[in-house]
């Protein structure tokens, strides 16, 4: 996951031992489980409590017969063509 593409947390819930967080992310690719684990571990270290993260991932990619690119890049290119 690109560090500039931040997940959008929703429904963070305090549990008896730590936090459970659900997040939405839109990126040209789906994050790997190891990336989610890294976010959980980094956040847990920063706040000193366990964190369980569930991420709902969506992709917004324009795909043609010759390429694929993020929707935002496609929109920017279209705006420049006008």
Order of alpha helices (4+ residues) and beta strands (2+ residues): beta-beta-alpha-beta-beta-beta-alpha
